[in-house]
């Protein structure tokens, strides 16, 4: 094994579990703003919200189209929604309520309209707190390129195709040198979890890349990445450092996959991965 890549251990994961006091209230669990969804992908932000809530987030507010919000609340009534028909209004609303949230999650199912791209650019430049970018949010960052300011309070969660777009190369090139790709992404963007078999966590200023060894083909299903981003977002919203949140969320997501794979690797649903994360967290705490 490359000496500069370290496998994350179970003990490291357990050490990151947030403390849950008997007298805590939901606000102390963290408040996450999730912005995403479109007519084509109405379910993506709902899966992110489910992932966040199953990882203990105190409150998840979805900023999206009215139709997306209605679909989310129908299957996940625990979520709070801000339905806005015009995405050009999203930024002002998000910024006006920024002090209420511990972190924001951008991109699940967002789509690639010009308004969506403007929203991501505005959030990257002006959102004052921690930020997680996934899905179409990564597409928007790739379009912005060097014009995006450096941030230290972010997590990006690209798969190999999204990583290639951010780096201006091909998925095959990323696949052929995943460690190098993760390092280059981290140097430019901050903290990056490069998804795939043996997801790699790299952060700017850290010489070591960490590998998550949990999970397999059962995780390669639609919406799995949305659940993952919700998990990481939950821990960021609760006050965890971006690197620690990415490590814990990624590990719990992978362990949930392994839990489900005991019954077979085919037919697993992303919503089942989200639900299994609660069981994994309980087992880790025991």
Secondary structure in CASP SS format (residue, H / E / C, confidence):
PFRMAT SS
TARGET T0000
AUTHOR 0000-0000-0000
METHOD secondary structure of the structure
MODEL  1
X C 1.00
X C 1.00
X C 1.00
X C 1.00
X E 1.00
X E 1.00
X E 1.00
X C 1.00
X C 1.00
X H 1.00
X H 1.00
X H 1.00
X H 1.00
X H 1.00
X H 1.00
X H 1.00
X C 1.00
X C 1.00
X C 1.00
X C 1.00
X C 1.00
X C 1.00
X C 1.00
X C 1.00
X C 1.00
X H 1.00
X H 1.00
X H 1.00
X H 1.00
X C 1.00
X E 1.00
X E 1.00
X E 1.00
X E 1.00
X E 1.00
X C 1.00
X C 1.00
X C 1.00
X C 1.00
X C 1.00
X C 1.00
X C 1.00
X C 1.00
X H 1.00
X H 1.00
X H 1.00
X H 1.00
X H 1.00
X H 1.00
X H 1.00
X H 1.00
X H 1.00
X H 1.00
X H 1.00
X C 1.00
X C 1.00
X C 1.00
X C 1.00
X E 1.00
X E 1.00
X E 1.00
X E 1.00
X E 1.00
X E 1.00
X C 1.00
X H 1.00
X H 1.00
X H 1.00
X H 1.00
X H 1.00
X H 1.00
X H 1.00
X H 1.00
X H 1.00
X H 1.00
X C 1.00
X C 1.00
X C 1.00
X C 1.00
X E 1.00
X E 1.00
X E 1.00
X E 1.00
X C 1.00
X C 1.00
X C 1.00
X H 1.00
X H 1.00
X H 1.00
X H 1.00
X H 1.00
X H 1.00
X H 1.00
X H 1.00
X H 1.00
X H 1.00
X C 1.00
X H 1.00
X H 1.00
X H 1.00
X C 1.00
X C 1.00
X E 1.00
X E 1.00
X E 1.00
X E 1.00
X C 1.00
X C 1.00
X C 1.00
X C 1.00
X C 1.00
X C 1.00
X C 1.00
X H 1.00
X H 1.00
X H 1.00
X H 1.00
X H 1.00
X H 1.00
X H 1.00
X H 1.00
X H 1.00
X H 1.00
X H 1.00
X H 1.00
X H 1.00
X C 1.00
X C 1.00
X C 1.00
X E 1.00
X E 1.00
X E 1.00
X E 1.00
X C 1.00
X C 1.00
X H 1.00
X H 1.00
X H 1.00
X H 1.00
X H 1.00
X H 1.00
X H 1.00
X H 1.00
X H 1.00
X H 1.00
X H 1.00
X H 1.00
X C 1.00
X C 1.00
X C 1.00
X C 1.00
X C 1.00
X C 1.00
X E 1.00
X E 1.00
X E 1.00
X C 1.00
X C 1.00
X C 1.00
X H 1.00
X H 1.00
X H 1.00
X H 1.00
X H 1.00
X H 1.00
X H 1.00
X H 1.00
X C 1.00
X C 1.00
X C 1.00
X H 1.00
X H 1.00
X H 1.00
X H 1.00
X H 1.00
X H 1.00
X C 1.00
X H 1.00
X H 1.00
X H 1.00
X H 1.00
X H 1.00
X H 1.00
X H 1.00
X H 1.00
X H 1.00
X H 1.00
X H 1.00
X H 1.00
X C 1.00
X E 1.00
X E 1.00
X E 1.00
X E 1.00
X C 1.00
X C 1.00
X C 1.00
X C 1.00
X C 1.00
X E 1.00
X E 1.00
X E 1.00
X E 1.00
X C 1.00
X C 1.00
X C 1.00
X C 1.00
X C 1.00
X E 1.00
X E 1.00
X E 1.00
X C 1.00
X C 1.00
X C 1.00
X C 1.00
X C 1.00
X H 1.00
X H 1.00
X H 1.00
X C 1.00
X C 1.00
X C 1.00
X C 1.00
X H 1.00
X H 1.00
X H 1.00
X H 1.00
X H 1.00
X H 1.00
X H 1.00
X H 1.00
X H 1.00
X H 1.00
X H 1.00
X H 1.00
X H 1.00
X H 1.00
X C 1.00
X C 1.00
X C 1.00
X C 1.00
X H 1.00
X H 1.00
X H 1.00
X H 1.00
X H 1.00
X H 1.00
X H 1.00
X H 1.00
X H 1.00
X H 1.00
X H 1.00
X H 1.00
X H 1.00
X H 1.00
X H 1.00
X H 1.00
X H 1.00
X H 1.00
X H 1.00
X H 1.00
X C 1.00
X C 1.00
X C 1.00
X C 1.00
X C 1.00
X C 1.00
X C 1.00
X C 1.00
X H 1.00
X H 1.00
X H 1.00
X H 1.00
X H 1.00
X H 1.00
X H 1.00
X H 1.00
X H 1.00
X H 1.00
X H 1.00
X H 1.00
X H 1.00
X H 1.00
X H 1.00
X H 1.00
X C 1.00
END
